[in-house]
Amino acid sequence: MSIGDITTLLRGGVMQVIILAAPILLSALVVGLVIAIIQATTSIQEQTLTFVPKLLIIMLILALAGGWMFATLGDYTRALFARIPEMLR
């Protein structure tokens, strides 16, 4: 196994993490930003006000995109397992 192969495996793994985490993180970011703008305009500085909407949107995104996420991760894992024999050479 060469350095190029290892680099390709690491790059693929990092890309999978980014692709799988992006929908959840971006949705939580948008909800947090909207809540922060609402808090700034109304002068309500309640800490728990940001937690509940973020939790709900994260659960909603996981419910909607969870199947796709697991399928993508399963495909990537199968591809890695299929490459094991060529890695041993």
Backbone bond lengths (Angstrom), bond angles and torsions (degrees), N, CA, C in turn:
res aa  C-N    CA-C-N  psi(-1)  N-CA   C-N-CA  omega(-1)  CA-C   N-CA-C  phi
1 M - - - 1.436 - - 1.519 108.49 -
2 S 1.299 115.74 127.37 1.462 119.66 -177.04 1.533 110.42 -93.70
3 I 1.313 114.19 172.72 1.465 120.83 178.00 1.531 110.04 -62.69
4 G 1.330 116.38 -36.01 1.462 120.11 178.74 1.520 112.26 -62.99
5 D 1.338 116.69 -39.30 1.467 120.48 177.82 1.526 111.20 -65.55
6 I 1.301 116.28 -42.39 1.468 120.75 178.99 1.521 110.09 -64.45
7 T 1.327 116.35 -42.02 1.459 120.53 178.51 1.524 110.93 -62.75
8 T 1.325 116.72 -40.72 1.464 120.77 178.49 1.527 111.04 -63.91
9 L 1.333 117.12 -42.21 1.468 120.48 177.96 1.530 111.51 -63.35
10 L 1.317 116.21 -44.59 1.468 119.75 179.99 1.514 111.20 -65.59
11 R 1.335 117.18 -41.96 1.458 120.51 178.85 1.527 110.44 -62.65
12 G 1.324 116.93 -42.06 1.463 120.17 177.94 1.522 112.33 -62.94
13 G 1.322 116.48 -40.81 1.465 120.21 178.19 1.515 112.70 -65.11
14 V 1.317 116.33 -43.05 1.473 119.96 178.66 1.526 110.44 -65.48
15 M 1.320 116.85 -40.16 1.467 119.90 178.56 1.532 111.09 -64.15
16 Q 1.326 117.47 -38.50 1.463 120.12 176.87 1.522 111.10 -63.08
17 V 1.312 117.07 -41.90 1.464 120.51 178.25 1.523 110.17 -62.08
18 I 1.323 116.98 -44.57 1.463 120.52 -179.88 1.526 110.80 -64.00
19 I 1.332 116.65 -45.54 1.463 120.55 -178.18 1.522 111.16 -63.97
20 L 1.323 117.74 -39.46 1.461 120.76 -177.64 1.532 112.73 -77.72
21 A 1.312 117.59 -31.62 1.466 120.20 -177.50 1.525 112.90 -87.80
22 A 1.326 117.89 -21.60 1.461 121.22 -173.93 1.530 113.87 -58.82
23 P 1.331 120.38 -47.53 1.473 117.75 -178.65 1.525 113.46 -60.14
24 I 1.317 116.44 -40.09 1.462 119.98 -179.00 1.525 110.62 -69.47
25 L 1.326 116.46 -46.96 1.456 119.63 -177.35 1.520 112.58 -67.26
26 L 1.321 117.03 -40.79 1.464 119.69 -179.89 1.526 111.67 -67.21
27 S 1.324 117.17 -40.50 1.464 118.87 178.48 1.530 111.14 -65.78
28 A 1.320 117.72 -41.09 1.470 120.50 177.33 1.527 110.50 -65.21
29 L 1.324 117.03 -36.69 1.466 120.75 177.72 1.521 111.23 -63.98
30 V 1.329 116.80 -45.69 1.469 120.57 -179.07 1.529 110.63 -64.72
31 V 1.328 116.88 -44.88 1.468 119.68 179.66 1.529 110.26 -63.74
32 G 1.322 117.23 -41.92 1.460 120.22 178.27 1.511 112.34 -62.97
33 L 1.319 116.65 -39.04 1.464 120.65 178.91 1.529 111.07 -67.08
34 V 1.317 116.95 -42.65 1.467 120.31 178.86 1.526 110.41 -63.65
35 I 1.313 117.16 -44.67 1.472 121.08 179.04 1.525 110.23 -63.88
36 A 1.331 117.79 -39.13 1.463 120.53 179.12 1.526 111.17 -64.74
37 I 1.332 116.21 -39.15 1.467 119.04 177.72 1.527 110.38 -65.77
38 I 1.327 116.33 -42.15 1.467 119.91 177.66 1.520 110.78 -63.04
39 Q 1.326 117.49 -41.88 1.464 120.76 178.83 1.530 110.99 -64.77
40 A 1.308 117.12 -38.38 1.466 119.86 -179.22 1.526 111.42 -68.80
41 T 1.316 116.49 -36.97 1.469 118.38 -178.74 1.518 112.67 -77.16
42 T 1.318 118.15 -30.00 1.466 120.68 -178.15 1.519 112.98 -100.01
43 S 1.317 117.79 -4.41 1.476 123.26 -179.46 1.523 112.34 61.45
44 I 1.320 117.61 26.82 1.467 121.79 173.77 1.519 107.02 -93.54
45 Q 1.308 117.11 115.46 1.460 121.07 -176.49 1.528 111.15 -112.41
46 E 1.302 116.09 52.05 1.463 121.65 178.67 1.523 108.85 -87.83
47 Q 1.329 117.54 125.53 1.461 122.05 -176.52 1.519 112.61 -70.51
48 T 1.321 116.73 -34.53 1.465 119.02 -177.55 1.518 112.24 -75.48
49 L 1.309 117.81 -13.22 1.456 121.23 -179.79 1.527 111.56 -65.29
50 T 1.310 118.40 -29.33 1.468 120.48 178.90 1.526 112.01 -85.20
51 F 1.311 116.80 -26.19 1.463 120.15 -174.67 1.523 112.86 -70.33
52 V 1.303 117.65 -48.35 1.468 121.71 -174.35 1.533 111.91 -64.59
53 P 1.328 120.90 -48.46 1.467 119.01 178.30 1.529 113.32 -62.31
54 K 1.322 116.75 -37.93 1.468 119.34 177.37 1.523 110.78 -64.01
55 L 1.310 116.73 -43.35 1.460 120.58 178.72 1.524 111.09 -61.88
56 L 1.327 116.67 -43.23 1.465 120.44 179.64 1.525 111.73 -65.26
57 I 1.328 118.54 -42.07 1.458 120.38 -178.94 1.523 110.71 -69.95
58 I 1.313 117.81 -35.14 1.465 120.21 177.00 1.522 110.34 -65.50
59 M 1.331 117.17 -42.19 1.467 119.73 177.48 1.522 111.05 -65.25
60 L 1.333 117.52 -37.91 1.462 121.20 178.14 1.527 111.38 -65.19
61 I 1.320 117.07 -44.43 1.466 120.99 178.90 1.524 110.37 -63.94
62 L 1.319 117.40 -41.47 1.460 120.06 177.34 1.521 111.48 -63.99
63 A 1.332 116.99 -37.41 1.462 119.81 178.87 1.529 111.13 -68.33
64 L 1.331 116.54 -39.15 1.459 120.28 -177.62 1.526 112.94 -79.04
65 A 1.327 116.91 -40.88 1.468 120.27 -173.86 1.522 113.20 -107.96
66 G 1.312 117.58 3.80 1.461 120.47 -177.73 1.511 113.48 -61.14
67 G 1.319 116.93 -41.84 1.460 120.36 178.88 1.520 111.89 -61.99
68 W 1.333 115.72 -43.72 1.464 120.17 177.78 1.530 110.64 -63.79
69 M 1.323 116.33 -40.92 1.465 120.01 -179.72 1.525 111.14 -62.66
70 F 1.332 116.91 -46.24 1.462 119.97 -179.82 1.519 111.75 -67.46
71 A 1.327 117.40 -36.41 1.465 120.52 177.59 1.528 110.62 -65.47
72 T 1.320 116.99 -43.09 1.465 121.29 178.31 1.518 111.13 -62.92
73 L 1.328 116.41 -45.05 1.455 120.34 178.95 1.524 111.55 -65.44
74 G 1.333 117.26 -37.96 1.462 121.06 176.93 1.519 112.03 -65.07
75 D 1.336 117.23 -42.08 1.467 120.40 177.38 1.520 111.16 -62.10
76 Y 1.326 115.98 -42.50 1.460 119.94 179.57 1.530 110.81 -64.76
77 T 1.328 116.94 -41.58 1.464 120.77 179.41 1.518 111.37 -65.17
78 R 1.350 117.21 -42.26 1.460 120.02 176.65 1.519 111.73 -62.42
79 A 1.321 116.96 -38.62 1.463 120.73 177.97 1.535 110.56 -64.74
80 L 1.329 116.49 -39.13 1.470 119.63 177.46 1.521 111.05 -65.80
81 F 1.327 117.07 -43.96 1.465 120.01 178.98 1.524 111.48 -64.51
82 A 1.319 116.98 -34.07 1.466 119.97 178.01 1.522 111.57 -68.46
83 R 1.326 117.26 -24.94 1.462 121.01 -179.53 1.529 113.62 -86.48
84 I 1.327 118.37 -6.76 1.454 120.82 -177.34 1.530 112.23 -58.53
85 P 1.327 120.24 -45.84 1.489 118.01 -179.48 1.530 112.94 -60.32
86 E 1.303 118.42 -37.57 1.466 118.80 179.30 1.530 112.08 -75.62
87 M 1.325 117.01 -21.83 1.472 120.07 176.36 1.525 110.80 -72.16
88 L 1.324 117.00 -28.13 1.458 120.45 -176.26 1.529 112.35 -78.31
89 R 1.316 118.33 -13.96 1.452 121.21 -179.86 1.490 112.73 -75.60
